[in-house]
Amino acid sequence: MKKVFRILYKTLLYILLFIILAVVVYYIAVSVKVSKLYDQLGPEASSIVIDGQSFRDLNKNGSLDVYEDTRVDFDRRVDDLVSQMTLEEKAGSMFVSMIGMTGKGGLFDKPTASASMLNNLMSLAFPSSAEMLIGKKINSYNILDGYPADILARFNNNIQSVAEKTRLGIPVTIATDPRHGTENNPGANIYSPAFSQWPTSLGLAATRDTLLVREFGDIARQEYRAVGISLALHPMADLATEPRWGRTNGTFGEDAALSAAMTKAYVLGFQGDSLDQQGVACMTKHFSGGGPQKDGEDAHFPYGKDQVYPGNNFDYHVIPFIDGAFPAKTAQIMPYYGIPVGQTSEDVGFAFNREIITGLLRDSLGFEGVVCADWAIISDSKVGDARAWGVEDLTALERAKKVIDAGCDQFGGEFVPELIVDLVESGQIKESRIDVSVKRILLDKFRLGLFDDPYVDEEEATELVGNEDFKRRGKAAQAKSTILCKNEGLLPLQANTKIYATGITDPSGISSPFEWVESPEEADVIVRRIRTPYEDRKDYFLESFFHQGRLYYTDDELAEILDYADVKPTIYVANLERPTILTPVNDAAAALLVEFGTSDEVLIDMLSGKREPQGQLPFELPSSWEAVQKQLEDVPYDSEDPLYPFGHGLRYE
C-alpha cells in the first residue's frame, strides 16, 4: 500500500511540475511576442509649430500633413489620412473589440491569475492588448472594468500613448456600455460606483421629463470624457412590447412616442446639438427595433434568434429612431442579432440584411453615420459560437462579406481584421468600399477631437467623476422615477414609526426619523424590497447575466415575500427589470412602490415624505401569466385586464 501511495505521490508531483513548466513556457512565449510587438513602435509624436500654433506630428515625418492640421476641415483631414493608410490599417479600424486593463490602469498584455473573473476571462479568451493594438491595428475598444476614475483615466492615457507611437498615430476610441446604474449586468450596465448613480432607462422614462434626461446625458458625458470614454454604446431605442424580454431594463418602455422623446433627449445630452471634442458619440441601438422577440427569448442565444410581428407592427418599432435618434443626429447605429421573420426577402439577422441596413436605414431614412454590427456575429471564440443567425452555414469570411455588403461599417466584439484584408486581396470586395466605412469611422474620431488631444488628467477625473453635485442630481432623479402604485393612506410614514425592513442594507446608518427594529413582531410597519423574478439558466455563458423567462413568483418565493403581510401593514418596494406580475403582492400590500434603481437613502426619504415618488409606469403591469402569454410580441399595452396600466402613478395626498 505504501508503494502505491509513493507512486501516486510522484505521479501527482510530476503532473504539477509539468503544469508549472507549461505555464512558465506559455508566459515566456507570450512575453517575448508582446516585447517584439512593442519593438515595432516608433517614437512619440513631436510638435510642429507654425505661426505660434502647435500641431502633433503623428506620422513622425517632420512636416505637417493635412490630417494633422487642425485648421483644415474634417473631410479633408479624413481623406488625407485614408490615402496614407495601408489595407491592414484600414481593416483594423473596422473593429471595436473588448479590452481588459490591470488594476493600476495598465494594458492587459500578459497572462494573469486574478481574483477577478473578468480579468481571468480577458486573459485567457482574448488576444493581448499589444497584439490587438499593434499587431492587428485595431483602434476602437469596449472597456468592461468598473475601476475608480483615476484608474480608468490612466488606462486611457496608457493606451493612447501606445497608439501615438504607431505608424500614423491614429488615436484609440474608448467605448462603454452604460455605467450610471446601480446594477452589474455586462452588455446592459457596468457597475461603476465612482460615477454618479441614476435610475435605469426605464426609470428615466418613468419621469416623463425630457429636460432631466438631457441633464443626465450631459452629466454622463462629462464623466465619460473625464476618464477618456468617447463612445457610448447606448441608448437603447428598442420598444419593450414583449414583457418577457430580458433586455427590457435597458429600454424606455413600450410606448413609441415616449421612447422617441427620451431617446432624442438622451442623445442630445451626450452629443450636444452638434458632436464636437467635448461630446460623447452615441451608438443608438438596436435598429430597427430589437424588442419583439419570439416568446420574449433574447437573441444573444440560439433559442431567441427570431423576432416576430404577429400584430403586423414592424413600423411602430422604427418610430423611436425616426422621431428620436435621427433628429438628435445620433453618430452611430447598431443593429440587433435577431432575424426579422417575414419582413424582408431573406430571413437573416439585421446586420446581414441589406434590405434593412442599406434599403431602410441608409436609403429610405438617410442615415450617413457609422453602422456597427452587434458583438460577435462573425467568428466563433473561446467564449461561444458566433451569433450568425440565418447565416450559420456561411464561413466567417462569407459572413464578414455579407455584413459589409449589407451596408455596415464596423464589427463589434471581434478581432479578425485579417478577414477584411483577405476579402480585398481576393477581389471579393473593392478597397474603395472599405474606404467608405473607414472614412465614416475616422470622421467621428476627428469630430471628437481625439487626433488633436486624446489624453485626460487623472486628478481632474477624480474630482469631477461622481462629485457631490452630480450625485445630488442623480438622487433627485431616482426619487422622481419611483412610482407609487398603491397607497392605503399609509405613506408617508409618521416620525418615530417602528420599521422592520428586508432588502435595505443598513437603515441604521442612514439619517431618518424612524426607529428600525430587529423583528416583525416589534414593528408598526414592514418594508420589503423585492426584485423581478426570472428563470435561472446556465446553458450559455451570458445567461447568468440575462434575467429571462417567467415573470411570476414561485410559491416558495411568495411565501417569503408575503410573510407577516396579514399581520402588519406592509410596504412593498419592487425593483423592476421587466413588467412583473405583482398581483398577489399588490393584494397583500398596504402600499406598493415600483423603482428602477432607487438607493436605500432615497427610498427612506420617500418613506418619510422628505421626497415624493413622482413616476409613471413606462409599461403595463400584467395581472397574470396567462395574460402575458396571450400578448402579441410587437404590440404595446395589449395585456388583458392589466393590474396597472401604462402611465399609472399616484401622488401622496
FENTA-V192664 format. One record per residue. RES is the residue in one small letter. D_LAST is the distance of its C-alpha to the last C-alpha in Angstrom with 2 decimals. Layout:
RES,D_LAST
RES,D_LAST
//
This chain:
m,81.96
k,82.05
k,83.58
v,80.73
f,78.16
r,80.16
i,80.25
l,76.51
y,75.82
k,77.98
t,76.47
l,72.91
l,74.11
y,75.74
i,72.64
l,70.51
l,73.05
f,73.15
i,69.36
i,69.42
l,72.31
a,70.58
v,67.42
v,69.56
v,71.54
y,68.41
y,66.84
i,70.05
a,70.36
v,66.84
s,67.42
v,70.67
k,69.10
v,66.26
s,68.78
k,70.87
l,67.87
y,67.06
d,70.73
q,70.26
l,67.94
g,69.27
p,68.50
e,65.32
a,64.99
s,66.79
s,65.91
i,67.77
v,67.63
i,68.41
d,68.28
g,66.23
q,63.59
s,63.27
f,62.99
r,62.82
d,66.01
l,64.27
n,67.39
k,69.56
n,72.34
g,72.64
s,71.77
l,68.59
d,67.70
v,65.55
y,62.68
e,62.72
d,62.62
t,59.16
r,60.51
v,61.04
d,58.50
f,56.84
d,58.66
r,62.05
r,61.13
v,60.01
d,63.22
d,65.38
l,63.77
v,64.00
s,67.65
q,68.32
m,66.49
t,68.38
l,67.33
e,66.16
e,63.92
k,62.43
a,61.81
g,60.09
s,57.69
m,56.51
f,54.80
v,51.54
s,52.10
m,50.12
i,51.47
g,51.06
m,51.36
t,52.39
g,50.16
k,51.86
g,51.31
g,54.74
l,55.87
f,56.09
d,59.83
k,61.19
p,60.38
t,58.19
a,56.95
s,53.40
a,50.56
s,48.52
m,48.75
l,48.03
n,50.95
n,53.28
l,52.38
m,52.96
s,56.22
l,57.60
a,56.33
f,56.51
p,59.35
s,59.53
s,57.92
a,61.44
e,62.49
m,59.54
l,59.65
i,63.43
g,64.98
k,62.72
k,61.69
i,57.99
n,55.87
s,52.26
y,50.39
n,47.13
i,46.19
l,44.31
d,44.17
g,41.16
y,43.21
p,42.21
a,42.39
d,45.85
i,47.31
l,46.01
a,47.36
r,50.68
f,51.01
n,50.54
n,53.25
n,55.54
i,55.40
q,55.69
s,58.75
v,60.39
a,59.52
e,61.06
k,64.35
t,64.65
r,67.17
l,64.93
g,62.15
i,59.39
p,56.10
v,53.66
t,50.31
i,47.80
a,45.03
t,42.06
d,39.33
p,35.75
r,35.41
h,31.90
g,30.10
t,29.76
e,32.12
n,35.88
n,37.07
p,40.31
g,40.20
a,36.43
n,35.45
i,37.63
y,35.90
s,36.78
p,35.07
a,36.82
f,34.64
s,31.08
q,28.64
w,26.42
p,24.65
t,27.00
s,27.66
l,25.21
g,22.54
l,23.76
a,23.52
a,19.93
t,19.07
r,20.75
d,21.96
t,25.76
l,26.11
l,24.59
v,26.94
r,29.86
e,29.01
f,29.10
g,32.42
d,33.83
i,33.03
a,34.38
r,37.40
q,38.17
e,37.93
y,40.08
r,42.77
a,42.93
v,44.24
g,46.33
i,44.21
s,44.76
l,43.83
a,40.44
l,40.87
h,37.54
p,35.22
m,35.13
a,34.76
d,35.26
l,32.97
a,31.59
t,32.34
e,33.88
p,31.20
r,33.85
w,35.18
g,35.45
r,34.77
t,31.45
n,29.93
g,31.86
t,30.78
f,27.99
g,27.32
e,28.84
d,28.24
a,31.26
a,29.72
l,26.93
s,29.59
a,31.92
a,29.50
m,28.64
t,32.35
k,33.48
a,31.16
y,32.08
v,35.81
l,35.67
g,34.06
f,36.90
q,39.77
g,38.91
d,40.15
s,43.57
l,44.45
d,46.45
q,47.45
q,43.98
g,42.23
v,41.74
a,42.98
c,40.66
m,42.14
t,39.62
k,39.88
h,40.78
f,42.57
s,42.48
g,39.38
g,39.61
g,36.76
p,38.45
q,40.26
k,42.03
d,40.17
g,37.97
e,40.84
d,41.16
a,44.21
h,45.06
f,46.81
p,49.58
y,47.64
g,44.96
k,47.28
d,46.49
q,43.83
v,43.65
y,42.51
p,42.51
g,40.26
n,42.69
n,39.87
f,41.73
d,41.04
y,37.26
h,37.50
v,39.43
i,36.79
p,35.01
f,38.48
i,39.56
d,36.41
g,35.24
a,37.90
f,40.85
p,39.44
a,38.40
k,42.03
t,41.47
a,44.69
q,45.18
i,44.35
m,44.60
p,45.28
y,44.24
y,46.61
g,46.10
i,48.40
p,46.96
v,48.75
g,50.55
q,49.24
t,52.46
s,56.13
e,56.04
d,53.49
v,53.24
g,50.46
f,48.84
a,50.82
f,54.07
n,53.27
r,55.00
e,53.42
i,49.95
i,50.80
t,53.53
g,53.10
l,49.34
l,48.12
r,51.16
d,52.79
s,50.09
l,47.19
g,49.44
f,48.13
e,50.71
g,49.21
v,49.80
v,49.18
c,49.10
a,49.52
d,47.16
w,48.45
a,51.65
i,52.68
i,56.37
s,57.96
d,57.62
s,56.93
k,56.85
v,53.10
g,53.50
d,54.99
a,54.25
r,51.43
a,53.90
w,52.44
g,54.84
v,57.62
e,58.15
d,61.87
l,62.39
t,63.64
a,61.59
l,63.82
e,63.29
r,59.52
a,59.52
k,61.61
k,59.33
v,56.25
i,58.13
d,59.52
a,56.03
g,55.10
c,53.34
d,54.27
q,53.26
f,53.03
g,50.22
g,50.81
e,54.57
f,57.58
v,60.45
p,61.56
e,65.07
l,64.09
i,63.61
v,66.94
d,68.59
l,67.19
v,68.59
e,71.89
s,72.52
g,71.91
q,68.95
i,66.66
k,67.86
e,67.10
s,66.00
r,63.09
i,62.13
d,62.35
v,59.69
s,57.13
v,58.23
k,57.90
r,54.29
i,53.51
l,55.40
l,53.86
d,50.44
k,52.10
f,53.59
r,50.41
l,48.60
g,51.35
l,52.55
f,56.20
d,55.97
d,54.16
p,52.47
y,52.19
v,49.21
d,48.98
e,47.99
e,46.86
e,44.78
a,43.17
t,42.13
e,40.71
l,38.73
v,37.50
g,34.27
n,34.19
e,31.29
d,29.98
f,30.07
k,28.37
r,25.56
r,24.97
g,25.18
k,22.49
a,20.15
a,21.00
q,20.38
a,16.75
k,16.35
s,18.13
t,16.16
i,14.34
l,11.50
c,13.27
k,12.00
n,9.56
e,10.62
g,8.21
l,10.33
l,8.81
p,9.08
l,12.29
q,13.87
a,17.01
n,20.23
t,18.85
k,21.91
i,21.58
y,24.24
a,23.99
t,26.16
g,26.59
i,25.58
t,28.86
d,28.85
p,25.55
s,27.67
g,28.87
i,25.48
s,24.07
s,20.99
p,19.90
f,20.50
e,23.68
w,25.06
v,27.28
e,30.13
s,29.63
p,27.10
e,28.70
e,27.71
a,24.06
d,20.94
v,19.24
i,20.99
v,20.06
r,22.33
r,23.03
i,24.92
r,26.93
t,28.19
p,31.18
y,34.53
e,38.23
d,40.37
r,43.25
k,46.22
d,48.95
y,48.49
f,47.95
l,44.64
e,43.07
s,41.58
f,39.45
f,38.29
h,35.70
q,36.76
g,37.20
r,34.96
l,31.20
y,30.86
y,31.00
t,34.25
d,34.51
d,35.27
e,32.31
l,29.96
a,31.59
e,30.72
i,27.18
l,26.33
d,28.23
y,26.53
a,23.44
d,24.64
v,25.10
k,22.13
p,18.47
t,18.77
i,16.68
y,18.70
v,18.95
a,21.31
n,23.44
l,24.62
e,28.02
r,28.27
p,26.29
t,26.29
i,26.40
l,23.42
t,23.66
p,24.86
v,22.47
n,19.47
d,20.89
a,21.18
a,17.88
a,15.02
a,13.25
l,15.01
l,15.12
v,17.89
e,19.70
f,22.93
g,24.35
t,21.69
s,23.46
d,22.88
e,22.22
v,19.41
l,17.92
i,18.02
d,16.35
m,13.34
l,13.47
s,13.42
g,10.75
k,13.83
r,13.30
e,10.59
p,11.76
q,12.32
g,15.16
q,16.36
l,19.06
p,22.55
f,24.10
e,23.62
l,23.22
p,26.12
s,25.99
s,29.55
w,32.59
e,34.53
a,32.15
v,32.60
q,36.35
k,36.44
q,34.74
l,37.03
e,37.30
d,37.21
v,34.60
p,30.86
y,28.07
d,30.65
s,29.40
e,29.69
d,26.49
p,24.35
l,21.71
y,19.35
p,20.71
f,21.45
g,18.59
h,15.78
g,12.68
l,8.94
r,6.23
y,3.79
e,0.00
//
